[in-house]
Amino acid sequence: MDLNSPYRYIDPEKPWKNRHFENCTARKLQKPAVKDGKRITPAQSLDEIREYVKKQLDAEIWPEEQRFENPHRHYLDMSPAYYEIK
């Protein structure tokens, strides 16, 4: 989804700050997998999982976050609803 208008988020280390994302893209990370005790998404093959992780490492996760020595800290910003759950 494109975030053309300001989208409020919360920095869990400084929740008192009023912060917004604007002019960027985002996607929902949670997807339902089980409903009423039954799987609702098809199981992925190992090749599909491997390809998904490779794509993330190549295009979405910074090299600084992938290094084993002195890795860059990955910051987590939360939606107001998610912060309330926490």
Backbone bond lengths (Angstrom), bond angles and torsions (degrees), N, CA, C in turn:
res aa  C-N    CA-C-N  psi(-1)  N-CA   C-N-CA  omega(-1)  CA-C   N-CA-C  phi
1 M - - - 1.440 - - 1.520 109.04 -
2 D 1.294 116.78 143.61 1.463 121.53 177.85 1.518 109.53 -89.73
3 L 1.310 115.82 135.17 1.461 121.25 179.01 1.523 108.39 -105.97
4 N 1.330 115.63 81.87 1.461 120.53 179.72 1.522 111.49 -81.38
5 S 1.331 117.04 -34.37 1.460 119.99 176.15 1.528 108.35 -96.81
6 P 1.308 118.41 156.14 1.465 120.84 -176.74 1.531 112.11 -56.82
7 Y 1.329 115.47 134.62 1.460 122.67 177.44 1.529 107.36 -117.33
8 R 1.305 116.00 116.96 1.466 120.67 -176.67 1.525 110.51 -73.53
9 Y 1.332 115.80 137.33 1.460 120.98 174.25 1.515 109.26 -138.44
10 I 1.324 115.01 167.55 1.458 120.60 -176.89 1.517 109.53 -123.02
11 D 1.318 115.59 129.61 1.458 122.51 171.84 1.525 105.98 -84.06
12 P 1.357 118.74 113.65 1.465 119.37 -174.83 1.527 113.94 -62.39
13 E 1.324 117.74 -19.73 1.461 120.10 178.10 1.529 111.99 -85.23
14 K 1.339 116.68 -21.23 1.476 121.62 178.85 1.534 108.96 -138.32
15 P 1.340 117.36 66.81 1.474 119.60 -173.53 1.525 114.13 -66.61
16 W 1.321 118.67 -15.26 1.462 121.00 -179.81 1.532 112.31 -76.70
17 K 1.335 117.92 -16.15 1.470 120.02 -179.23 1.527 110.06 -77.37
18 N 1.316 115.94 141.84 1.462 122.07 178.05 1.530 107.76 -94.66
19 R 1.336 117.73 107.48 1.456 120.85 -172.91 1.532 110.29 -125.23
20 H 1.356 115.53 151.77 1.468 121.05 -178.61 1.524 110.62 -143.01
21 F 1.333 114.94 146.30 1.460 121.80 167.34 1.526 106.93 -97.42
22 E 1.335 116.13 147.93 1.458 119.85 177.06 1.522 108.78 -153.94
23 N 1.344 116.76 146.16 1.463 123.38 179.36 1.536 112.18 55.61
24 C 1.317 116.05 53.49 1.463 121.10 177.18 1.527 108.59 -146.58
25 T 1.298 116.44 177.10 1.463 120.47 177.65 1.522 109.38 -115.06
26 A 1.317 115.29 154.20 1.458 121.52 179.79 1.526 108.38 -147.47
27 R 1.329 115.19 162.18 1.463 119.48 174.77 1.512 109.02 -143.95
28 K 1.312 115.53 150.10 1.455 120.25 178.05 1.523 108.49 -72.45
29 L 1.317 116.32 135.25 1.450 120.57 -179.28 1.523 112.34 -93.50
30 Q 1.311 116.83 -26.26 1.456 119.52 -179.20 1.522 110.23 -89.66
31 K 1.326 114.46 131.94 1.464 121.26 175.83 1.520 107.47 -133.89
32 P 1.325 117.77 133.83 1.468 118.48 -179.83 1.527 111.05 -64.68
33 A 1.319 116.15 135.90 1.463 121.52 178.86 1.522 111.27 -115.26
34 V 1.341 116.73 -29.47 1.462 121.38 -177.93 1.518 108.87 -130.79
35 K 1.335 116.33 136.24 1.460 121.45 176.76 1.518 107.74 -139.63
36 D 1.314 115.45 130.45 1.473 121.38 -178.35 1.523 111.77 53.15
37 G 1.325 115.95 37.65 1.463 120.84 177.07 1.516 114.84 77.35
38 K 1.331 117.82 7.74 1.471 120.94 -179.05 1.516 110.03 -123.55
39 R 1.321 115.34 142.01 1.462 121.26 178.17 1.528 109.06 -67.41
40 I 1.333 117.23 130.85 1.465 120.22 -178.86 1.525 112.12 -112.09
41 T 1.337 116.87 -4.58 1.462 120.30 175.28 1.522 107.91 -117.31
42 P 1.319 117.80 142.29 1.467 118.90 -179.87 1.532 110.81 -68.82
43 A 1.318 115.54 147.26 1.463 120.30 177.09 1.523 109.01 -66.99
44 Q 1.332 116.25 142.60 1.462 120.35 178.94 1.522 109.61 -94.23
45 S 1.305 114.81 148.43 1.464 119.48 176.32 1.533 109.19 -77.18
46 L 1.316 116.03 163.12 1.461 119.61 177.30 1.522 111.13 -60.65
47 D 1.327 118.20 -36.66 1.464 121.07 178.03 1.531 111.36 -63.23
48 E 1.341 117.38 -40.21 1.466 120.80 178.40 1.527 111.05 -65.59
49 I 1.322 116.37 -42.22 1.461 120.38 178.89 1.523 110.09 -65.16
50 R 1.320 116.66 -43.89 1.468 121.79 179.39 1.529 110.57 -60.00
51 E 1.320 117.44 -43.58 1.463 122.01 -179.84 1.533 111.05 -65.68
52 Y 1.340 117.13 -39.70 1.462 121.83 178.86 1.530 110.53 -63.18
53 V 1.330 116.79 -45.70 1.465 120.43 -179.89 1.524 110.32 -66.59
54 K 1.318 117.65 -40.68 1.470 120.85 178.42 1.529 110.44 -60.41
55 K 1.339 116.28 -42.90 1.472 120.39 178.33 1.522 110.92 -61.96
56 Q 1.337 117.01 -41.99 1.459 120.07 178.25 1.529 110.97 -62.65
57 L 1.328 117.57 -45.45 1.455 120.89 -178.88 1.533 111.83 -65.30
58 D 1.331 116.38 -36.31 1.464 120.43 -178.59 1.528 113.04 -77.02
59 A 1.345 117.62 -36.28 1.464 119.57 -168.77 1.525 115.60 -119.75
60 E 1.332 118.66 -19.63 1.461 118.93 -171.28 1.524 114.76 -117.30
61 I 1.306 118.12 -28.36 1.464 120.54 -176.70 1.515 108.92 -104.42
62 W 1.308 116.71 122.99 1.461 121.44 -176.99 1.523 111.29 -60.10
63 P 1.328 117.47 143.93 1.477 120.22 175.99 1.528 112.37 -56.12
64 E 1.335 116.85 -33.38 1.465 120.56 179.15 1.525 112.01 -62.84
65 E 1.344 116.33 -28.34 1.461 120.38 179.18 1.529 111.74 -85.04
66 Q 1.308 117.54 -13.74 1.460 121.37 -177.65 1.522 113.04 -92.30
67 R 1.317 117.16 -16.99 1.468 118.41 -177.23 1.530 110.18 -70.86
68 F 1.340 115.29 147.22 1.458 120.78 -177.91 1.523 112.16 -83.10
69 E 1.316 117.30 -32.74 1.455 120.25 178.44 1.528 109.40 -96.15
70 N 1.325 115.47 127.72 1.454 121.84 179.14 1.533 112.86 51.29
71 P 1.338 118.05 54.98 1.468 119.04 -179.35 1.523 111.56 -68.48
72 H 1.317 115.14 148.72 1.465 121.60 175.49 1.526 108.04 -66.45
73 R 1.307 116.85 138.41 1.466 121.13 178.77 1.528 109.09 -72.97
74 H 1.318 115.90 129.61 1.461 120.71 177.57 1.528 108.06 -86.10
75 Y 1.306 115.67 119.67 1.456 120.31 -178.34 1.522 110.02 -82.57
76 L 1.310 115.60 141.40 1.458 121.50 179.18 1.513 108.39 -117.92
77 D 1.315 116.07 115.02 1.451 120.77 173.55 1.523 106.93 -101.74
78 M 1.313 116.49 146.34 1.455 121.23 -174.41 1.526 111.44 -118.94
79 S 1.325 114.54 146.26 1.455 118.11 170.33 1.535 107.40 -70.86
80 P 1.323 117.32 155.71 1.472 118.78 178.50 1.539 112.08 -56.17
81 A 1.324 118.26 -38.72 1.461 120.75 179.90 1.528 110.99 -65.16
82 Y 1.323 116.92 -42.45 1.465 120.40 178.72 1.526 111.05 -66.11
83 Y 1.315 116.97 -38.64 1.466 120.39 178.79 1.534 110.40 -63.68
84 E 1.319 117.45 -38.20 1.473 120.93 178.31 1.526 111.01 -63.91
85 I 1.326 118.17 -36.71 1.469 121.71 177.33 1.518 110.06 -64.43
86 K 1.337 115.13 -41.04 1.466 120.23 -178.96 1.502 110.53 -60.58
